[in-house]
Amino acid sequence: MTEYTTDVLGRKVPTTRNRGMSTSDRFDAQGWDVTPKGCWEWRGSRNDKGYGRFSHTGGQLAHRYALERKLGRPLGRSSALHECDNPPC
């Protein structure tokens, strides 16, 4: 079960007590903020280019993990592009 706390911006965020959760559950626990333009911006950590970073998988980019999970297969060397070109989306 995921435990939550509130960050300095008043957002509900998972606590660090999520050990033992599946990779998929930890990914979902990070959450997203949906912008007025419809982007789903990653709430977790980001790299220096602004892309969401999911450290539970060794530092994989969050948008690549999300697409791999949706497709049910690894992307390999394929790109994971989206129309908005908004790195945290």
Secondary structure, 3 states (H helix, E strand, C coil): CCCEEECCCCCEEECCCCCCCCHHHHHHHHCEEECCCCCEEECCCECCCCCEEEHHHCCEEHHHHHHHHHHCCCCCCCCCCCCCCCCCC
